[in-house]
């Protein structure tokens, strides 16, 4: 019963958080967006004390329930592992292995050092939620959208508009490659050895493992009933049960309850340790692992706290069906564009886990993963496929880590994320001596005015002048400029956002 309850709950939560990444209609996030905010690393970066305390309390009571139920990367590993067992005809194929302590603690130390040093790329690579987010956003969401577009195609031919097509494109080749590598590596480990990734690489699993050593509810072994048949050991995907010696490494146990289901003698129970009435399964001990003292536990938890305090519709390519139009290309911006609500580059860099949820949610095709080393895979704005509409606040509503603060539509119109720059050598007024007023006509902030190219000359062509005090950096001028491949207007980012 415990296993069935855990499995159903994990599948339900996994499905809902995955649909949040697929949700281009913006109907599911208001209901289920909280699932991203209860993930461990986003909650830590957002300094969400209540969520962190709740996760710690759950772990101290029930063990690593977070890893087996809440974490989507853990659930996908379970799915791959179960598929492997069925495919190979070996559902009970595991065996006990000693903890790879040097790798576990090394990954945790690297993770903490990256937070302290502000190396966001390392934090995002090690965060299990962000890893799954990149898989869902870059690999699964395009397949979902292709399926939607196929339904829209069929619906259109029957006179129905219940579905509508949406853009499908790779928003960042490097991030796409990272997602492929991550899924491949995690998939191979899960296919062969179950929860190897969780118990050797994942820093969240290691951190929660410290707490689970002292959990109230644990697996209790009845030594009188146990015959050392090793059925429990062979079904343990965490490889943490040593049936021969009657020990369990509680720091690695993810409470999947496979062992209880396999034991036909009733020798394993999941009950409060002090109320068991039987000898509890001894925690596994090894020369490389050793017992963590409570003082060490408090040291690690304190380090996390100190670390956080220290770094507190697709563009059409035809013109009237006659002439092909060259694609726009992104200009080389000296300062990247952070989305409204980010407050500036520093807040984005120190808090973003690069989970790609905001990239998936952006309805204007403005956000895409950064290829810069300093902000690797974090969202940046670029205006080749659209511009940041003044009324849109989607990215600020979905961010679980506090990298993009929630803003209202009224506040959004007054936030300046950058400033427009006119490139006179690109403008058709200078290159072709043709009057164009696209940038001035479409600027929602009225920050662009046209002045005479040749003052005092009658019927002089006019050129744009940008008022930086009014410009919000929305990118309408850059996107709607007819010049290809590089627009005559482009937007430089502001290091710190301000109000206009």
TORDRENDREN-773485 format. One record per residue (C-alpha): residue number from 1; residue in one letter; x, y, z negated. Coordinates in steps of 0.1 Angstrom, whole numbers, m for minus. Example, Ala and Ser with C-alpha at 12.3 -4.5 7.8 and 13.67 -1.06 7.14 Angstrom:
REM residues 2
> 1/A/123/m45/m78
> 2/S/137/m11/m71
***
This chain:
REM residues 500
> 1/X/0/0/0
> 2/X/28/24/m8
> 3/X/46/18/25
> 4/X/13/22/45
> 5/X/5/55/27
> 6/X/40/68/33
> 7/X/40/57/69
> 8/X/6/73/77
> 9/X/16/106/59
> 10/X/49/108/77
> 11/X/34/102/111
> 12/X/7/128/105
> 13/X/32/155/94
> 14/X/56/146/122
> 15/X/28/149/148
> 16/X/16/182/134
> 17/X/50/199/133
> 18/X/58/186/168
> 19/X/26/201/181
> 20/X/36/234/165
> 21/X/66/234/189
> 22/X/43/225/218
> 23/X/17/251/210
> 24/X/19/276/239
> 25/X/m18/285/233
> 26/X/m10/298/198
> 27/X/m39/280/182
> 28/X/m21/255/159
> 29/X/5/276/142
> 30/X/m19/295/120
> 31/X/m30/262/106
> 32/X/2/241/105
> 33/X/30/266/107
> 34/X/36/261/70
> 35/X/52/227/78
> 36/X/83/245/92
> 37/X/85/267/61
> 38/X/86/237/37
> 39/X/117/223/54
> 40/X/147/225/30
> 41/X/173/246/49
> 42/X/148/272/62
> 43/X/134/276/27
> 44/X/169/281/14
> 45/X/178/307/40
> 46/X/145/325/34
> 47/X/152/324/m4
> 48/X/118/307/m8
> 49/X/123/299/m45
> 50/X/89/283/m50
> 51/X/94/259/m21
> 52/X/129/249/m32
> 53/X/117/243/m68
> 54/X/88/223/m55
> 55/X/111/201/m33
> 56/X/135/197/m62
> 57/X/106/187/m86
> 58/X/92/162/m60
> 59/X/127/146/m57
> 60/X/132/145/m95
> 61/X/99/128/m99
> 62/X/97/104/m69
> 63/X/131/103/m53
> 64/X/139/113/m17
> 65/X/103/115/m5
> 66/X/113/146/15
> 67/X/136/125/37
> 68/X/110/98/43
> 69/X/79/119/47
> 70/X/85/156/53
> 71/X/117/157/74
> 72/X/108/152/111
> 73/X/143/140/120
> 74/X/140/113/94
> 75/X/106/102/108
> 76/X/120/100/144
> 77/X/148/78/131
> 78/X/123/55/115
> 79/X/105/52/148
> 80/X/136/44/167
> 81/X/148/19/141
> 82/X/114/1/140
> 83/X/113/0/178
> 84/X/148/m15/178
> 85/X/137/m42/153
> 86/X/107/m52/174
> 87/X/127/m51/206
> 88/X/156/m72/193
> 89/X/133/m95/173
> 90/X/152/m87/141
> 91/X/130/m67/118
> 92/X/152/m78/88
> 93/X/187/m71/103
> 94/X/203/m48/77
> 95/X/228/m55/50
> 96/X/243/m36/21
> 97/X/272/m14/27
> 98/X/291/9/4
> 99/X/285/46/6
> 100/X/308/66/30
> 101/X/314/92/3
> 102/X/342/110/20
> 103/X/319/117/50
> 104/X/289/125/29
> 105/X/306/150/6
> 106/X/328/163/35
> 107/X/297/172/55
> 108/X/281/188/25
> 109/X/312/208/17
> 110/X/315/220/53
> 111/X/278/230/52
> 112/X/282/250/20
> 113/X/315/266/33
> 114/X/297/276/66
> 115/X/269/293/46
> 116/X/294/312/25
> 117/X/315/322/55
> 118/X/285/331/76
> 119/X/293/305/104
> 120/X/257/301/115
> 121/X/266/277/144
> 122/X/278/251/119
> 123/X/248/255/96
> 124/X/224/251/126
> 125/X/242/220/138
> 126/X/240/203/104
> 127/X/205/213/95
> 128/X/182/183/103
> 129/X/151/204/108
> 130/X/169/226/133
> 131/X/183/196/151
> 132/X/148/182/155
> 133/X/135/216/165
> 134/X/160/217/194
> 135/X/150/182/205
> 136/X/113/191/204
> 137/X/117/225/221
> 138/X/142/215/248
> 139/X/134/179/255
> 140/X/98/171/244
> 141/X/80/204/250
> 142/X/89/206/287
> 143/X/74/171/292
> 144/X/43/182/273
> 145/X/39/213/295
> 146/X/44/192/327
> 147/X/16/170/315
> 148/X/m5/201/309
> 149/X/3/215/343
> 150/X/m7/182/359
> 151/X/m41/183/341
> 152/X/m45/220/352
> 153/X/m38/209/388
> 154/X/m65/182/387
> 155/X/m89/205/368
> 156/X/m86/233/393
> 157/X/m96/209/421
> 158/X/m127/200/403
> 159/X/m136/237/397
> 160/X/m127/236/361
> 161/X/m104/260/342
> 162/X/m103/241/309
> 163/X/m65/239/315
> 164/X/m41/265/329
> 165/X/m6/261/341
> 166/X/24/274/321
> 167/X/61/279/328
> 168/X/85/250/325
> 169/X/122/259/326
> 170/X/154/252/308
> 171/X/160/283/287
> 172/X/196/275/277
> 173/X/218/248/294
> 174/X/242/246/264
> 175/X/214/242/239
> 176/X/197/217/261
> 177/X/230/197/262
> 178/X/233/199/224
> 179/X/197/186/220
> 180/X/206/157/244
> 181/X/237/148/225
> 182/X/220/151/191
> 183/X/191/128/201
> 184/X/215/103/217
> 185/X/238/102/186
> 186/X/210/100/161
> 187/X/191/75/183
> 188/X/221/52/186
> 189/X/227/53/148
> 190/X/191/46/141
> 191/X/188/19/167
> 192/X/218/0/152
> 193/X/218/8/115
> 194/X/186/27/105
> 195/X/192/57/83
> 196/X/230/60/88
> 197/X/228/96/99
> 198/X/208/106/68
> 199/X/232/90/44
> 200/X/266/99/60
> 201/X/262/132/78
> 202/X/230/151/68
> 203/X/239/176/40
> 204/X/203/178/29
> 205/X/201/141/23
> 206/X/233/142/3
> 207/X/221/172/m18
> 208/X/188/156/m25
> 209/X/206/124/m33
> 210/X/222/140/m63
> 211/X/187/148/m77
> 212/X/173/113/m68
> 213/X/198/97/m91
> 214/X/178/111/m120
> 215/X/143/106/m105
> 216/X/115/94/m128
> 217/X/100/69/m104
> 218/X/125/44/m90
> 219/X/127/8/m77
> 220/X/127/m15/m107
> 221/X/141/m50/m103
> 222/X/127/m79/m124
> 223/X/158/m100/m129
> 224/X/137/m130/m141
> 225/X/117/m131/m108
> 226/X/146/m122/m84
> 227/X/162/m152/m67
> 228/X/188/m132/m48
> 229/X/173/m143/m15
> 230/X/184/m109/0
> 231/X/151/m103/18
> 232/X/150/m68/3
> 233/X/186/m61/13
> 234/X/181/m72/49
> 235/X/150/m49/52
> 236/X/167/m18/36
> 237/X/173/6/65
> 238/X/194/28/41
> 239/X/217/m1/33
> 240/X/216/8/m4
> 241/X/204/m25/m20
> 242/X/231/m49/m31
> 243/X/210/m80/m38
> 244/X/239/m101/m49
> 245/X/248/m78/m78
> 246/X/212/m65/m83
> 247/X/222/m29/m77
> 248/X/205/0/m59
> 249/X/222/32/m48
> 250/X/194/56/m57
> 251/X/212/85/m40
> 252/X/208/68/m6
> 253/X/173/53/m11
> 254/X/147/71/9
> 255/X/118/53/m6
> 256/X/106/37/26
> 257/X/93/7/5
> 258/X/103/m18/31
> 259/X/119/m39/4
> 260/X/88/m41/m17
> 261/X/68/m53/13
> 262/X/94/m80/21
> 263/X/97/m93/m14
> 264/X/72/m121/m17
> 265/X/81/m128/m54
> 266/X/70/m94/m67
> 267/X/105/m88/m81
> 268/X/106/m51/m70
> 269/X/83/m24/m84
> 270/X/82/13/m80
> 271/X/73/26/m114
> 272/X/85/52/m140
> 273/X/119/38/m152
> 274/X/112/44/m189
> 275/X/78/26/m186
> 276/X/90/m3/m165
> 277/X/92/m29/m193
> 278/X/119/m47/m172
> 279/X/155/m40/m165
> 280/X/158/m13/m138
> 281/X/179/m21/m108
> 282/X/214/m8/m116
> 283/X/226/21/m96
> 284/X/252/9/m71
> 285/X/288/18/m80
> 286/X/319/18/m59
> 287/X/354/30/m62
> 288/X/348/56/m35
> 289/X/315/69/m48
> 290/X/314/68/m86
> 291/X/287/82/m108
> 292/X/279/119/m105
> 293/X/276/135/m138
> 294/X/248/160/m146
> 295/X/275/187/m148
> 296/X/285/179/m112
> 297/X/249/180/m101
> 298/X/244/215/m116
> 299/X/277/226/m99
> 300/X/264/216/m65
> 301/X/230/232/m70
> 302/X/247/263/m83
> 303/X/270/264/m53
> 304/X/239/264/m30
> 305/X/225/294/m49
> 306/X/258/313/m48
> 307/X/262/306/m11
> 308/X/228/320/m4
> 309/X/233/350/m25
> 310/X/266/358/m7
> 311/X/252/357/28
> 312/X/220/369/14
> 313/X/29/333/338
> 314/X/61/321/358
> 315/X/77/349/379
> 316/X/66/345/416
> 317/X/95/345/441
> 318/X/76/357/472
> 319/X/64/392/484
> 320/X/30/389/499
> 321/X/39/354/510
> 322/X/64/368/536
> 323/X/98/376/521
> 324/X/117/357/495
> 325/X/129/378/465
> 326/X/162/372/449
> 327/X/161/361/413
> 328/X/170/386/386
> 329/X/202/380/367
> 330/X/210/389/331
> 331/X/233/419/327
> 332/X/263/417/305
> 333/X/251/433/273
> 334/X/278/446/248
> 335/X/253/442/220
> 336/X/228/413/220
> 337/X/191/420/216
> 338/X/175/405/185
> 339/X/137/402/184
> 340/X/115/427/166
> 341/X/113/418/129
> 342/X/149/405/128
> 343/X/159/439/113
> 344/X/192/436/131
> 345/X/220/413/141
> 346/X/233/406/106
> 347/X/200/393/92
> 348/X/195/371/123
> 349/X/230/357/122
> 350/X/230/348/85
> 351/X/195/333/83
> 352/X/186/318/116
> 353/X/189/280/118
> 354/X/185/279/157
> 355/X/155/256/154
> 356/X/140/272/186
> 357/X/105/275/172
> 358/X/104/313/181
> 359/X/118/304/216
> 360/X/89/279/221
> 361/X/64/304/208
> 362/X/74/334/229
> 363/X/46/339/254
> 364/X/65/365/275
> 365/X/96/342/283
> 366/X/118/368/267
> 367/X/136/347/241
> 368/X/162/321/250
> 369/X/191/305/231
> 370/X/224/324/229
> 371/X/255/310/244
> 372/X/278/332/224
> 373/X/300/315/199
> 374/X/292/338/170
> 375/X/254/334/175
> 376/X/254/300/190
> 377/X/219/288/200
> 378/X/202/315/180
> 379/X/175/335/199
> 380/X/184/364/221
> 381/X/161/386/242
> 382/X/166/389/279
> 383/X/142/403/305
> 384/X/146/384/338
> 385/X/112/366/334
> 386/X/92/391/314
> 387/X/94/419/288
> 388/X/86/422/251
> 389/X/51/435/251
> 390/X/44/461/223
> 391/X/14/442/210
> 392/X/32/408/207
> 393/X/43/396/173
> 394/X/44/358/179
> 395/X/81/352/170
> 396/X/78/370/137
> 397/X/48/349/127
> 398/X/65/315/133
> 399/X/100/320/118
> 400/X/104/297/87
> 401/X/138/310/76
> 402/X/132/347/73
> 403/X/155/355/102
> 404/X/125/373/118
> 405/X/104/390/93
> 406/X/66/391/98
> 407/X/54/423/114
> 408/X/20/436/124
> 409/X/11/448/159
> 410/X/10/484/146
> 411/X/45/481/131
> 412/X/58/464/162
> 413/X/52/493/185
> 414/X/75/515/164
> 415/X/105/491/161
> 416/X/134/499/183
> 417/X/155/468/191
> 418/X/176/485/217
> 419/X/178/514/242
> 420/X/175/516/280
> 421/X/205/525/301
> 422/X/203/538/337
> 423/X/228/525/362
> 424/X/229/551/390
> 425/X/249/529/414
> 426/X/222/503/413
> 427/X/191/526/417
> 428/X/174/527/451
> 429/X/172/565/448
> 430/X/209/566/453
> 431/X/216/535/473
> 432/X/187/538/498
> 433/X/174/573/492
> 434/X/140/560/485
> 435/X/118/574/457
> 436/X/109/549/430
> 437/X/91/555/397
> 438/X/86/519/384
> 439/X/106/525/352
> 440/X/89/557/343
> 441/X/54/545/352
> 442/X/56/513/332
> 443/X/74/524/301
> 444/X/49/518/273
> 445/X/68/542/249
> 446/X/69/571/275
> 447/X/106/573/268
> 448/X/115/577/305
> 449/X/109/609/325
> 450/X/119/618/361
> 451/X/140/648/369
> 452/X/153/662/402
> 453/X/183/645/416
> 454/X/193/678/432
> 455/X/180/706/410
> 456/X/167/736/430
> 457/X/162/716/462
> 458/X/126/714/474
> 459/X/111/679/475
> 460/X/143/665/458
> 461/X/143/628/449
> 462/X/139/622/413
> 463/X/159/600/389
> 464/X/151/587/355
> 465/X/163/600/321
> 466/X/159/580/289
> 467/X/150/595/256
> 468/X/167/572/231
> 469/X/146/587/203
> 470/X/115/571/218
> 471/X/129/540/235
> 472/X/120/507/217
> 473/X/141/485/240
> 474/X/111/465/251
> 475/X/126/458/285
> 476/X/96/468/307
> 477/X/119/491/328
> 478/X/145/464/332
> 479/X/120/436/341
> 480/X/99/457/365
> 481/X/128/474/383
> 482/X/126/462/419
> 483/X/164/461/423
> 484/X/179/425/426
> 485/X/198/407/412
> 486/X/208/433/386
> 487/X/183/460/377
> 488/X/191/497/378
> 489/X/178/499/342
> 490/X/190/475/315
> 491/X/187/474/277
> 492/X/215/475/252
> 493/X/208/461/218
> 494/X/208/480/185
> 495/X/230/465/158
> 496/X/204/477/133
> 497/X/168/481/142
> 498/X/151/513/134
> 499/X/117/530/137
> 500/X/109/555/164
***
